[in-house]
Amino acid sequence: MDKDVSAGSATTSTLGHLALGLTLLAFGIGHTGVLDNVAASDASAVATWVGGVALFVVGLLELRAGSAGTGTAFAGLGAFWFTWGTGVGSEVSAEAAGLFLLLWALLALTLTAASAGSGVFGQGVYGLLFVSLLLLGIASFAENEGLAKAGGWVGAVAGLAAWYGATAALAKWPTLSGRAAGRGVTATG
């Protein structure tokens, strides 16, 4: 890639938040059981390609542009989604699945702490993702369907928040910060 070409920008950040939002929505809704014949495993293609590959590439572009926080978040979450999406259908114990989710919840907790001051669409999305993965991990250990559904709903809300934040940045809609998203305002508020 030519060194004079800009690699990351507010547009790559917005693309990353859209990819995260859509993947979280598919993943979360799949866990809720709200749609007949739709399970979390049905989100594996979205998780692999949109949440995994696309988000990882956007993360690398953000890192190249010098945005360590956003780049780390997107590349790390891209690795999570790719691993989850390609592992769906594998024979693993409930304990192994729970441990996987709890370990990735630690990444979400790190991202939540690192995004302090970034507003509701930064810290809020990562915080909700942490709660979702925590609930899903515990539900896997306990084999508790109700707790898994609750984790799915929290994940879906996180997806909606990420989607709205990115859409607000593109459409210059108001954010919860009281200002319209636009020039110089990213999807994180």
Secondary structure by P-SEA (a helix, b strand, c coil): cccccccccaaaaaaaaaaaaaaaaaaaaaaaccccccccccccccccccccaaaaaaaaaaaaacaaaaaaaaaaaaaaaaaaaaaccccccaaaaaaaaaaaaaaaaaaaaaaccccccaaaaaaaaaaaaaaaaaaaaaccaaaaaaaaaaaaaaaaaaaaaaaaaaacccccccccccccccccc
